[in-house]
Amino acid sequence: MSEFDDFSEFVDSLREIKEMSYVETHRNADTGIGKTLEDLLGIAENNIPGPDAAGVELKSVRRRSGSLTTLFTKEPPRGNEHRPLWGQEMIRELGYIDGDGRPALKVTIEPKNPNSQGFYLSYTDTDIKIMHEDAGVCCIYPIDWLQEKFEQKFPQLVMVFAKSEMRDGREYFHYDQAYHLDGFDPQAFLNLMREGIITVDLRMHLKESGANRNHGTAWRIMDESELDRAFEERTPLL
């Protein structure tokens, strides 16, 4: 159940926090920005996925943070038309032997330029492909399918930006800007990928049995302060 009776009460609390100016972190770690804001809002910390406050997902970010954040983990749709070369076969043909002696593929894939293993991202207005410079198409993600997955993760999002500064080894935050975000913008998502801000990580290896151990194909954003650009509607709250 939400800690707020309605969304306007939640926004009023954000405005009060802005007026506090810089607040010392409640946790001396990267996650301190979220923990501190949740404490100030009176939101109990938990690891249960779903809305944080007033029926919306809440995300706080350092302005121009440069941090690398996983948006979601998602394999391509099943079927040969979407997975021409995937899983065990891809690892055997295109992988390498990792430090534990296992065939593996643990690489970051960016648009256009092949990485050290020969993988790169290709895109049109309707799909995104993981490509290999020798093997060609490895898998295909339709944009409308990705939109469904993105909106499941972020049905509505309040994104709170904070200035950050260090004082005597402790971080301080000034939460001074917030937006209500709604609606996946496919073209904006593609633009973030074209700019190299959104990348894809393969994280898989073969076990001794030959089975694929996959930690999830991760769609990641190089600077999460740019995440608001992936939404159609962007309403200022502060």
N, C-alpha and C positions, 0 to 999 in steps of 0.2 A: 504494500500500500504506500502511496506517495506520502512524503513528509509535509506536503503543502496541500491546502484545500483547493487551490486553483492556480493556473499559470501566472496570473497577475501577482499573486502573493510571492511566488518564486522570483519573478522579475524584481519586485520591490526589495527582496533580500539581496539580490545581486547588486542593486544600486547602493544599498547600505554598505556592502563590502567594498565597492569602488570608493566610497567616501572615506574608508579606513586608510587609504593610501597603502604604503608598504607594510606587509605582514610577514613575520618570521615564519619560515617553513616549519611544519609539524613533523616532518620526516626528512632526514638528511640523505636523500637519495633522489634519483630521477623522478620517482613517483611522488615526491613531496608536493609537487604543484597540484596534483589531483587530490591527494590526501588533505592538504590544507584547505582547499576550497570546499570539499565535502564536509570537513569539520565545521567550517564557518557557516555553512548552510544547514548544519544539523542533520546531515545524511549519514546513516550508519554504513560503515565500510563492509562490503561483501564481495564475493567473487561470483555471484549469480548473474548470468547475462540477462539483460532486459533494462527497461527504463530506470534511470537513477532518481529523477525528481520530476514532479508535475507531469508525469506520463511521457517524458522524453528522455533520450539518451543525453548524458552530459559529458563533455570532453573539455578539459582545460589544457592549454598549450602555451609554451613560452614563445613570444613573438620572434619570428625568424630564428626558430630553434635549431634548424639543421639536424634534428634528430631523425633517426630511421625507425619507422613505426609500421607494424603489420596491420593492414586494413582488415583483411580476412584471409583465411586459407581455403582454397577451393581447387579441386581437380577439374579437368575439362569434362564436359558431358560424356556419358558412356556411349559406345558405338564406334565402329571403325571409321565412320565419316568424320568424327571429331577427334579420334585418337589413332591416326595412321601409324605412329611409332611412339609407344608410351609404355611406362612401367618397366617390367623386367627386360623386355626386348630392347628398349631404349638404353637402359643401363648397360646391358651386354654389348651393344653395338657402339655406343657413344660415350660410355663412362670411363672411369679411371680406377686405379687401385688406391684406396685411402690408407691412412696411417695404421689402420687395424687389419690391413690385408684384404679388404672387402671391395668388390666392384661397387662403385658409388657414383652419384651425381649430386653434388652439393655446390651449386653455383648461382650467382646472381646474373639475371638476364636483362639487358637493356635494349632499347630500340636501335635498329639499323646496324650498329657496329657489333660484329661477333665478339664474344668473350674468348677467354683462353681455351675453352672447350669447343668453340665454334658455334655457340648458341646466340641467337638474337631474336628480338620481337619485331613482327611485322603487323601492320594494321590497315584496315579499311574503315569505312563508315559503318560497316555491319559486323565486323569480327576482328579479333586479335589472334594472331598465330604465334606459337613458339616454333621457331625455325632453326635449322642447322645448316651451316654453309655447305656441307657435303650431302647430308641425308634429306634435305628439303623440309617439308612440313612435318612436325612432330605431333602437334595438336592444335585444335581450333576452339576458341572461346567465342560464341556469338555474343554480340554486344547486348542484345535484349535479354539473354540468359544471365549475363553478368549484372545487368541492371536489377534483375530480380534478387540476386544474391546480395548485392550492395544494399538494396532497400530493406532486406531482411535484417541486415546488420545495423543499418542506420535509417530506420523508418522516419524518424524525426530526430534532429540533433540540435542541441544548444552548445555552441562552441564559444568558450570563454578564453580570451587572450590576456596574457599577463606580461608586464615588464618584469625583468629579473635582475637582481644585483646581489653581489656578495659583500658581506660585512663580517669581518673577523672569522672567516671560514664558514659562515652560515648564509644560506640563501634566503632572500626576501622577495616577496611577490607583490606587485600591484595589479590586481585584476581590474582592468580599466576599459575593456571592450568585450562585447558579447553579441552573437548573432543567433537567430533561430533559422535553421537550415532545413529545407524540405525539397524532395524531388531530385532524383538522379539526373544529371545532365550528361548524356553520352558523349557529346562533342567536347565538352570541357574535360571529361575524364580522358579522352583520347589526346587532348592538348597537353594534359599533365604528363602523359606517357611520351608524347613527342619531345617534350622538354627534358625527359630523363628523370622527372620527379617521381613518377610511379614506375616501379620495376617489379620483376617476378623472381622469386627464389625457388629453385628445385632443391629438395631436401630428402634424398632417398638413397638407400643402399640395399644390396642383396644379402640376406642372411645365409648361414651355412646351408640351409635346406634349399636355397635358390629362390625363396619367396622374397617379395619386395617389401622392405621396411620403409614406409613413406611417412615422414613427419608432417606432411601437408605442403602443398604448393602455395607459397605465401605471396600474396599481392601486397607490396610494401610501398610506402610513400617516404621519400627522402627527407622531406620537411613537412611535418604534419600541420604546421601553420598554414600550408597551402591547401589543406583539405576542403575548406569552405568553397573553393572554386569548382568542386565537383557537383555542386547542388544548383538546381534551377532557381530556387527562391532563397533569398538571403535578406532577412529582416533584422535591422539593428535593434538591439535591446538596451544598450548603454550608449 
